Amino acid sequence: MDVSFLGGPQPQLGVGVVAPFDFALDRELWRWVPDEVSLHLTRTPFVPVEVSLDLARLVSEHETLHEAVRALSAVAPEVVAYACTSGSFVGGVAGERAMCAAMTQAGELPSLTTSGALLEALHEIGARRVAVVTPYTRSVTDSLEEYLGEGGITVTGRAYLGLTRHIWKVPYRDVVDMAREAVVGSTDALFISCTNLPTYDVIPQLEAELRMPVLSANQVTMWAALRAIGARAVGPYQALLDPAARSGPAGMSSSSLSAPVAEQVADAEPEPEAALAGATSPVPDMEPGELDPGFGPGIGEGPYLDDAGGPPPV
C-alpha cells in the first residue's frame, strides 16, 4: 500500500516533564494537552522517604534535575517542566529560581517549575489573597505558605490532610471538603497543591460553587509549559485557561456557567483516581468510599508524626 501521500510522521511540539518517582497522574497531565503537543515524562530516582520536607529536598537536588533533563534532551522537547510543588517551593523563591537555572543549563532550553508557574498564574488572574488546600503534613504546608509570602501572596485560609503517602488515591470529594474548609473571609482565589493530587474535573465545580478562580498544581504547570511554547492548555470552564470563565465571581456563578459545568462533570470520562470515590473499597473491611487507613483521619490531621518530629496536628 502506497502511503507516501501521508507525508510521513507529522512533527509535534514537545513538553518534557520531570516528575518525582512516586508521581501517578500521567493521564491527568495529558488532559490539559492539545493534540499538537506531546508530553515526554521522566522520573527522579526512588528514595525510601515518605512525603515530607526531607523528600522535597531530595527530589529537587540540582544533580538529580540535571540528569533528568539530560535524559529528556534525547527527545528534543521545546521546554522542560519540573512537576513537583513541594520540591520547587522547599527552597523558597531563590531556591526555585536556582532550580530553573540548573535545568536550563543542563538542557539548554527553557525550564520552569510548578511553584514558579503558580506565582505566574496568580499574577495572571490578579490574585493576591489565596486560600490553600494541600494533602501534606503541617510542616510542608507551612513551607508552602512561606513561599507564597515571599512571592507577595497572603494565605487567607488553609486545610490539609496530613498525608505522607498514597496522595494520588485521594478522591475528589475530599478535595471539595478541604476547599470549603479553607475558603474563609476575603479571598481572591483557591490553590490546590501537589501534582499527585487529582484535580482536573473538580476545578470547574469548585469555581462555580466558591465563585472564584481555582488553580491546581498540575493545571498551572501545564498552563505555563504550554504557554512557553505558544500553545494553550485545554480546560473548559477553568478560569485560568478559559476566558469565558474568567469574567469574575458573578460570571462563574451564573446559570449560564453552572449548567454546562454540571453537564461537563457528569459526562466526563471516569478517571482511575475519580473512581476511588465509588462503592468498591480497595482495602478489606473498609466502608464504601472510606479512605485507606494510611490517610489522615480528617482535615488538618495525620496519622504520622510530622517531619519536624512533633505529634499530629490538632
C-alpha positions, 0 to 999 in steps of 0.5 A: 500500500502506497502511503507516501501521500501521508507525508510521513510522521507529522512533527509535534511540539514537545513538553518534557516533564520531570516528575518525582518517582512516586508521581501517578497522574500521567493521564491527568497531565495529558488532559490539559494537552492539545493534540499538537503537543506531546508530553515526554515524562521522566522520573527522579530516582526512588528514595525510601522517604515518605512525603515530607520536607526531607523528600522535597529536598531530595527530589529537587537536588540540582544533580538529580534535575540535571540528569533528568533533563539530560535524559529528556534532551534525547527527545528534543522537547521545546521546554522542560517542566519540573512537576513537583510543588513541594520540591520547587517551593522547599527552597523558597523563591531563590531556591526555585529560581536556582532550580530553573537555572540548573535545568536550563543549563543542563538542557539548554532550553527553557525550564520552569517549575510548578511553584514558579508557574503558580506565582505566574498564574496568580499574577495572571488572574490578579490574585493576591489573597489565596486560600490553600488546600494541600494533602501534606503534613503541617510542616510542608504546608507551612513551607508552602505558605512561606513561599507564597509570602515571599512571592507577595501572596497572603494565605487567607485560609488553609486545610490539609490532610496530613498525608505522607503517602498514597496522595494520588488515591485521594478522591475528589470529594475530599478535595471539595471538603478541604476547599470549603474548609479553607475558603474563609473571609476575603479571598481572591482565589483557591490553590490546590497543591501537589501534582499527585493530587487529582484535580482536573474535573473538580476545578470547574465545580469548585469555581462555580460553587466558591465563585472564584478562580481555582488553580491546581498544581498540575493545571498551572504547570501545564498552563505555563509549559504550554504557554512557553511554547505558544500553545494553550492548555485545554480546560473548559470552564477553568478560569485560568485557561478559559476566558469565558470563565474568567469574567469574575465571581458573578460570571462563574456563578451564573446559570449560564456557567453552572449548567454546562459545568454540571453537564461537563462533570457528569459526562466526563470520562471516569478517571482511575483516581475519580473512581476511588470515590465509588462503592468498591473499597480497595482495602478489606473491611473498609466502608464504601468510599472510606479512605485507606487507613494510611490517610489522615483521619480528617482535615488538618490531621495525620496519622504520622508524626510530622517531619519536624518530629512533633505529634499530629496536628490538632 
